[in-house]
Amino acid sequence: MTDRTLLLGPPGCGKTTRLLTEVEARLAAGVPPARVAFLSFTRAAVRVAKERAVARFNLQPDDLPNFRTLHSLCFRELGLRRADVFDRASLAGLADLTGEELTGHYDTDAPTLGERGDALLFLDQYSRNAELTLEEAWRAHGAAIDWYRLKRFTDAYAGYRRDLDELDFTDMLERFAADGRPVEVDRVFIDEAQDLTPLQWRVVRRAFGGAPELWVAGDDDQCVHSWAGASVRELLEFEGRREVLSRSYRLPRAVFDLAATVVSRISRRHAKAFEPTDRPGLVEWLRRPEEVDLSTGTWLLLARTRRQLAELTTIARDQGVVYRVGGAVSVDPTHVALIQEHEAARKLSPALPIWHDALTEIPVAEREYLVACRRRGESLTKPPRVRISTVHGAKGDEADRVLLLTELNERVLRGRDLDPDAEERVLYVGVTRAREALFLVEPRRAGRGWAV
């Protein structure tokens, strides 16, 4: 019988660190590295786990073949090649076949799911990962989309993959869940389990159902990807030993108290008693986001939807700070290189004009922004102190200070009415990113924001 442990880690409690400590204990006890599996939602988390084990035990990365994402595991176990995978060229062919605009990106927070074909692709993936019928997925997320258009698209997509003899990422999961062989490992550790979909849980059971030891780590209160099919049901119904990490190394008392109020409104959850840090912290309400001073410390500027990020980037630019939004930094590295080259030349020839007068190939507005950054003492080359993100994109992140817009759009408000717990979890993740201070911005219209 499998020895099963559920490790619940509230925000900032060191859940992943504890899980990796358990991994290292098994390796130190002599369990062969190839018999240990560590799986997480993202490749970045898997990479960190592998690097840590490699460094401590003098291993090579290939010695840990089962440190993977679930998709990577299925790819390997099914014996697939890159040519077997539906890629961007295949997506372009599908767009030509169906006449739909397909980019591979969609905004589920928009007032409607959108007119582009990406919404159709999203509903196909959502229904299969959540293990719902297409009609159930359509009613949950896309009722504004014509049903017959959606059905025609999904039929064409399925037929097109068969004709190409290619699998998309969801196909990999479905095929392994149906026909995959158990993976020969003895110790299994699954991180960020609250983000797994019902289909991914079936893969876990198929791959590791017979493993002698299984650790599942997560936090049901931080399940914010239900829009993509993630489900907390497996965590809530997990049978086995349960352990709760009891102290947050992130949350000061004021933020902890607010978070406790938010999480108390979630109707179905694991009760988790834990303590904040010894710092008092600060929670403050603002009328406008421009009231914050971004000049010192690390910052997360958070909003519920991507469409609200433009307002936050404007604030950061107006204050002359360098920031990251998504994967992009606000300063163009080619511009920085030009500035460095010019200033190096100026040291040899002091008569040369200063860079912001000389480098006319850099647009005027951009030069003004770069000058403002330098006057603020901002580094143009170091990682930015300020990050701008949706709450969903910031899960797992933290900063000294957090600014959170509390205004919600019509689509989010409708979703909150249908599933209040899901929206409370998003709010909980937003407020628990702060190490020192949390600044909440009032919604512009009463009753149109989170109840904090």
C-alpha positions in Angstrom: 0.0 0.0 0.0 1.3 3.5 -0.9 2.5 5.7 1.9 0.6 8.9 1.1 1.3 12.4 2.5 -0.5 15.6 1.8 1.7 18.6 2.5 -0.3 21.8 2.8 1.7 25.0 2.5 0.0 28.3 3.0 1.6 31.4 1.4 5.3 31.9 2.2 5.6 28.8 4.4 8.3 27.1 2.4 6.3 24.3 0.9 8.6 23.7 -2.1 11.7 23.9 0.2 10.2 21.3 2.5 9.3 19.0 -0.4 12.9 19.3 -1.8 14.2 18.5 1.7 12.2 15.3 1.7 13.6 14.5 -1.8 17.1 15.0 -0.6 16.5 12.8 2.4 15.5 9.9 0.2 18.6 10.4 -2.0 20.8 10.7 1.1 19.3 7.4 2.4 20.5 5.6 -0.7 17.4 5.6 -2.9 18.7 5.5 -6.5 18.2 8.9 -8.2 16.4 7.3 -11.1 13.8 5.8 -8.7 12.8 9.3 -7.4 10.2 11.4 -9.3 9.7 15.1 -8.7 6.9 16.7 -10.8 5.7 20.3 -10.8 3.4 22.5 -12.8 6.2 24.5 -14.4 9.5 23.7 -16.0 11.1 26.5 -13.9 10.2 24.7 -10.6 11.5 21.3 -12.0 14.7 23.0 -13.0 15.3 24.4 -9.6 14.6 21.0 -7.9 17.0 19.3 -10.3 19.8 21.9 -9.9 19.5 21.6 -6.1 19.8 17.8 -6.1 22.6 17.8 -8.6 24.6 20.3 -6.6 24.2 18.5 -3.2 24.7 14.9 -4.4 27.3 15.4 -7.1 25.0 14.1 -9.7 24.5 14.8 -13.4 21.2 16.1 -14.7 20.7 12.8 -16.6 20.9 11.0 -13.3 17.4 12.4 -12.4 15.3 11.3 -15.4 12.0 11.6 -13.5 12.3 15.3 -12.5 9.8 16.6 -15.0 6.5 18.3 -15.8 3.6 16.0 -16.5 3.6 16.9 -20.2 7.3 16.1 -20.4 6.8 12.7 -18.7 4.0 11.8 -21.1 6.1 12.8 -24.1 8.9 10.5 -23.0 6.7 7.6 -21.9 4.8 7.6 -25.1 8.1 7.6 -27.1 7.2 10.7 -29.0 9.4 12.9 -31.2 9.2 16.6 -31.8 7.8 15.9 -35.2 4.8 14.2 -33.5 3.8 17.3 -31.7 1.2 19.9 -33.0 3.3 23.1 -33.2 3.0 26.7 -34.4 3.2 25.7 -38.1 0.4 23.2 -37.6 -1.6 26.0 -35.9 -1.1 28.2 -38.9 -2.4 25.4 -41.1 -5.4 25.0 -38.8 -6.2 28.7 -39.2 -6.1 28.4 -43.0 -8.3 25.3 -42.8 -11.0 26.8 -40.6 -10.8 30.5 -41.5 -10.3 31.3 -37.8 -7.8 33.8 -36.4 -5.5 31.6 -34.2 -2.5 33.0 -32.3 -2.4 30.5 -29.4 -3.3 33.2 -26.9 -6.6 34.1 -25.4 -7.9 36.4 -22.6 -10.4 34.6 -20.4 -10.8 37.8 -18.3 -12.1 39.9 -21.2 -15.7 41.1 -21.0 -16.5 38.3 -23.5 -14.3 35.4 -24.3 -13.5 37.0 -27.6 -14.4 36.7 -31.3 -11.0 35.3 -32.4 -10.6 31.6 -33.0 -8.3 31.4 -29.9 -11.5 31.3 -27.8 -12.6 28.2 -29.7 -9.2 26.6 -29.1 -9.4 27.5 -25.4 -12.8 25.8 -25.0 -11.5 22.7 -26.7 -8.6 22.5 -24.3 -10.6 23.4 -21.3 -13.3 20.8 -21.8 -10.7 18.0 -22.3 -8.6 19.0 -19.3 -11.5 19.5 -17.0 -13.1 16.3 -18.4 -16.3 18.1 -19.3 -18.4 17.7 -22.4 -17.8 20.4 -25.0 -21.3 21.7 -24.3 -20.6 21.9 -20.5 -17.4 23.9 -21.2 -19.3 26.2 -23.6 -22.0 26.9 -21.1 -19.4 27.6 -18.4 -17.1 29.9 -20.4 -18.3 30.7 -23.9 -22.0 31.0 -24.2 -21.5 34.2 -26.2 -19.9 32.1 -28.9 -22.1 30.5 -31.5 -22.4 26.8 -30.5 -22.4 25.5 -34.1 -19.3 27.5 -34.9 -17.6 26.0 -31.9 -18.7 22.4 -32.8 -17.5 22.8 -36.4 -14.1 24.1 -35.2 -13.5 21.3 -32.6 -14.5 18.6 -35.2 -12.1 20.2 -37.8 -9.3 20.4 -35.2 -9.6 16.8 -34.2 -9.7 15.7 -37.8 -6.8 17.9 -38.7 -4.6 16.4 -36.0 -5.5 12.9 -37.2 -4.6 13.8 -40.8 -1.2 15.2 -39.6 -0.7 12.3 -37.2 0.2 14.8 -34.5 -0.7 15.2 -30.9 -1.3 18.4 -29.0 -0.3 18.6 -25.3 -3.8 17.5 -24.1 -3.7 14.5 -26.5 -0.4 13.4 -24.8 -2.1 13.5 -21.4 -5.2 11.7 -22.7 -3.3 9.0 -24.4 -1.0 8.3 -21.4 -4.0 8.3 -19.0 -5.7 5.7 -21.2 -2.8 3.4 -22.2 0.4 4.5 -20.4 2.5 2.1 -18.4 3.3 2.8 -14.7 6.6 4.6 -14.2 9.1 2.5 -12.3 9.9 4.7 -9.3 9.8 4.3 -5.6 9.4 7.9 -4.3 7.1 10.4 -5.9 6.9 14.1 -5.0 4.3 16.4 -6.7 4.5 20.1 -6.1 1.8 22.8 -6.8 -0.8 20.1 -6.9 -3.7 22.6 -6.6 -3.0 23.5 -10.2 -3.6 20.1 -11.7 -6.6 19.4 -13.8 -8.8 16.2 -13.5 -7.0 14.9 -16.6 -3.6 15.5 -15.1 -4.7 13.7 -11.9 -5.6 10.7 -14.0 -2.1 10.8 -15.5 -0.7 10.8 -11.9 -2.7 7.8 -10.9 -1.8 5.9 -14.0 1.9 6.7 -13.7 2.4 6.5 -10.0 -0.5 4.6 -8.5 1.7 1.7 -7.4 4.6 3.7 -6.1 5.5 2.9 -2.4 5.6 6.5 -1.4 3.7 9.5 -2.6 4.0 13.2 -1.4 1.5 15.7 -2.8 2.1 19.3 -1.9 -0.1 22.3 -2.5 -2.6 24.8 -1.1 -6.2 24.5 -2.0 -6.7 28.2 -1.1 -4.3 29.2 -3.9 -6.1 27.2 -6.7 -6.6 30.1 -9.1 -6.4 28.2 -12.4 -9.9 26.8 -12.3 -10.6 28.9 -15.5 -8.2 26.5 -17.3 -9.7 23.3 -15.7 -7.7 23.0 -12.4 -9.6 21.4 -9.6 -9.1 21.4 -5.9 -11.3 18.3 -5.4 -8.4 15.9 -5.4 -6.6 17.9 -2.6 -9.8 18.2 -0.6 -10.5 14.5 -0.9 -7.0 13.2 -0.5 -6.7 10.1 1.7 -3.5 9.8 3.7 -1.4 11.6 6.3 -1.9 15.4 6.3 0.8 17.9 7.4 0.4 21.7 7.5 3.4 24.0 7.5 2.7 26.2 10.5 4.6 29.5 9.9 4.7 32.0 7.1 8.1 33.5 6.4 6.5 36.2 4.2 3.3 37.6 5.7 3.4 40.3 8.3 0.6 40.5 10.9 -1.5 43.2 9.1 -1.5 41.3 5.8 -2.0 38.0 7.5 -5.1 39.3 9.3 -6.6 40.6 6.1 -5.8 37.3 4.3 -7.5 35.3 7.1 -10.7 37.3 6.6 -10.6 36.6 2.9 -9.9 32.9 3.2 -12.6 32.5 5.8 -15.2 33.2 3.1 -14.2 30.1 1.1 -16.9 27.6 1.8 -15.0 24.3 1.1 -11.4 24.1 2.1 -8.8 22.5 4.3 -8.5 24.4 7.6 -4.8 25.4 8.0 -3.6 27.0 11.2 -0.4 29.0 10.7 1.3 32.0 12.1 2.6 35.2 10.4 6.1 36.7 10.8 6.9 39.0 13.8 6.7 42.1 11.6 3.6 44.3 12.1 3.3 45.2 8.4 0.9 47.6 6.8 -2.4 47.5 4.9 -3.6 50.8 3.4 -6.5 51.8 1.1 -5.8 54.3 -1.7 -8.3 56.2 -3.9 -6.0 56.2 -6.9 -3.0 53.9 -7.8 -0.9 57.0 -8.6 -0.6 57.7 -4.8 2.1 55.1 -4.3 5.8 56.0 -4.4 7.7 53.4 -6.3 11.1 54.8 -5.7 12.4 52.3 -3.1 12.1 48.6 -2.4 10.6 45.8 -4.5 7.1 46.1 -5.8 4.4 44.0 -7.4 1.7 46.0 -9.1 -1.3 43.6 -9.6 -4.6 43.7 -11.3 -7.3 41.1 -11.9 -7.2 41.3 -15.7 -4.6 41.9 -18.4 -6.6 44.9 -19.7 -5.9 46.7 -16.4 -2.1 46.4 -16.8 -1.8 49.4 -19.1 -2.8 51.7 -16.3 -0.1 50.2 -14.0 2.6 50.5 -16.7 1.7 54.2 -17.2 2.1 54.8 -13.5 5.6 53.1 -13.5 6.7 55.1 -16.6 5.4 58.4 -15.1 7.4 57.8 -12.0 10.6 56.9 -13.9 11.1 53.4 -12.7 12.2 50.4 -14.7 9.7 47.5 -14.6 8.9 44.1 -16.0 5.5 43.2 -17.4 5.1 39.6 -18.5 8.4 38.6 -19.9 9.4 42.0 -21.1 11.5 44.7 -19.4 10.5 48.3 -20.0 13.9 49.4 -21.3 15.1 48.2 -24.7 18.5 46.5 -24.3 19.6 47.8 -27.7 19.0 51.3 -26.4 20.9 50.6 -23.3 23.8 49.3 -25.4 23.8 52.5 -27.5 23.9 54.6 -24.3 26.8 52.6 -22.8 28.8 52.8 -26.1 28.2 56.6 -26.4 29.1 57.3 -22.7 32.3 55.2 -23.1 33.2 57.3 -26.2 32.4 60.5 -24.2 35.0 59.6 -21.6 37.6 59.6 -24.4 36.1 62.7 -26.1 34.4 64.9 -23.5 33.3 67.4 -26.3 30.8 64.9 -27.5 27.2 65.8 -26.5 25.5 63.9 -23.7 23.7 60.7 -24.9 20.1 61.9 -24.7 21.0 64.8 -27.1 23.2 62.7 -29.4 21.2 59.4 -29.8 18.4 60.7 -31.9 17.7 57.2 -33.3 16.1 56.5 -29.9 12.5 58.0 -30.0 12.1 61.2 -28.0 9.5 59.7 -25.6 11.8 56.8 -24.9 14.8 59.1 -24.2 12.7 61.1 -21.8 11.7 58.0 -20.0 15.3 56.7 -19.8 16.4 60.1 -18.5 13.7 60.0 -15.8 14.9 56.5 -14.8 18.5 57.6 -14.5 17.5 60.7 -12.5 15.7 58.3 -10.1 18.8 56.3 -9.7 17.3 53.3 -11.5 19.7 50.7 -13.0 19.0 50.1 -16.7 20.8 46.7 -16.6 19.9 45.0 -13.3 16.6 43.0 -12.9 13.8 45.5 -12.3 12.6 46.1 -8.7 9.0 46.6 -10.0 7.0 43.8 -11.6 3.6 44.3 -13.1 1.3 41.4 -13.5 -2.2 39.9 -13.2 -2.8 38.1 -9.9 -2.8 34.8 -11.8 0.6 35.6 -13.3 2.1 36.5 -9.9 1.2 33.3 -8.1 4.4 32.1 -6.4 5.9 35.6 -6.6 6.4 38.1 -3.7 7.7 41.6 -3.1 8.3 44.0 -0.2 5.3 46.1 -1.3 2.2 45.2 -3.3 -0.3 47.5 -5.0 -3.6 45.7 -5.8 -6.3 47.1 -8.0 -9.6 45.8 -6.6 -11.9 46.8 -9.5 -13.5 43.9 -11.4 -15.0 43.9 -14.9 -18.4 42.6 -15.9 -17.2 39.1 -16.9 -15.3 38.6 -13.6 -18.3 39.8 -11.6 -20.6 37.3 -13.5 -18.0 34.6 -12.7 -18.0 35.6 -9.1 -21.7 35.2 -8.9 -21.5 31.7 -10.3 -18.4 30.5 -8.3 -17.7 32.8 -5.3 -15.0 30.5 -3.9 -12.9 30.8 -7.1 -12.8 34.6 -6.9 -12.0 34.6 -3.2 -9.0 32.4 -4.0 -7.8 34.9 -6.6 -8.1 37.7 -4.0 -6.3 35.6 -1.4 -3.4 35.0 -3.7 -3.2 38.8 -4.5 -3.1 40.0 -1.0 -0.6 37.3 0.2 2.2 38.4 -2.1 3.3 41.2 0.3 6.2 40.9 2.6 5.9 44.4 4.2 3.0 46.5 2.9 -0.2 46.0 0.9 -1.9 48.9 -0.8 -5.4 48.3 -2.0 -7.0 50.7 -4.6 -10.7 51.3 -4.3 -12.8 50.5 -7.3 -14.0 53.5 -9.2 -17.6 52.4 -8.9 -19.1 51.2 -5.6 -19.9 47.5 -5.5 -17.8 46.8 -8.6 -14.8 45.3 -6.8 -13.5 42.6 -4.5 -15.1 42.6 -1.0 -12.0 43.1 1.1 
